[in-house]
Amino acid sequence: MSKMRLPAEWEKQSGVQLTWPDESTPWYALDQVQACYVRIASVIQRFEKLMIVTADASKAKARIREILDGSGLVLDVSEIRFQECPINDTWARDHGGIAVYGEKGEKYLYDFVFNGWGLKWPADRDNRITKTIFFNNAFESDVICVDMRPFVLEGGSIDCDGAGTLMTTSECLLSANRNEYLTEEEIEGELKHAFGLERVLWLDEGQLSGDDTDGHIDILARFCDRETIAYLWCDDPEDADYAALQAMEAQLKTFKTLDGKPYRLIPLPKPEQMFLDECPLPASYANFLILNGAVLVPGVGKPSDEVARERLASAFPDREVIVLDCGPLLSGHGGLHCVTMQFPEGWLR
């Protein structure tokens, strides 16, 4: 095992990256999506720094101020760290750099290949974002950018406890058009070497209608601490995802901590199925974001929002658990965690 360490999301953070949606990005109902981004930005800035990557900083600032006017939201635009570069889309979790520590605390920003979720969508510009903002001094001077080519990896496809255990899905990491030249054993070896892992927990079960990422872990199951996993749960036999999510729950019950104990499992209700032009949308409360002192829950305006909030509050008793209306993000078949990328304390300028 290498001496690298991938920190857990609940560790102290310096800030969060958003990538701003504009007319060049493929969003449905762009005005609603931009307003949702401003809501997210407003809450993030309460707790830590905010960096916004955008193709046009002047236009982004003007639009944000326009949305803020009369909204009642509090957001200091002058304090946002804007980074300007060309973009294809706005899913920062998947094109953002991944922060990793070396044996002596060295700060390595891993820049994996992002290829549009297995060549489904254009990603040539998004694949260059991390290096562009790195060389534009988005990060502290002691951060080192590491080119991880040719390995393809999206941040939403992995979740880590910060102590050597990583959770992922076989559907995503073993899918075609990512790293199909490698076997499962070889991919696991790459992950262990890059992140200094003791082990990889592979979820072979689990499915969410409308998901076009090939099963990202961050819409299915997430570490809340080293002994707790929150996961998407369904008890409706009429739901299209019932069988797959029941099978996932059964597999999660077989997982053990490094100490050999069963994980504390927290079921998060599957939101009522929503559709756009008859296509199912992948709403999931597992797509929550952890901040310094807070957990943000992607709300859909249903009673299940409060159920999810209460259950996550039991997992994070020392943090404020806040439901945010993230319904507009579902039009892009993603959610709150998908549009954000956090960086540890001491990383963002």
Secondary structure by P-SEA (a helix, b strand, c coil): ccccccccccccccbbbbbbbcccccccaaaaaaaaaaaaaaaaaacbbbbbbcccaaaaaaaaaaaacccccccccccccccccccccccccccbbbbbbcccbbbbbccccccccccccccccccaaaaaaaaaccccccbbbbbcccbbbbccccccccccbbbbbccccccccccccccaaaaaaaaaaaccccbbbbbccccccccccccccccccccccccbbbbbbbccccccaaaaaaaaaaaaaacccccccccbbbbbccccccccccbbbbcccccccccccbbbbbcccccaaaaaaaaaaaacccbbbbbcccccccccccccccccccccccccc
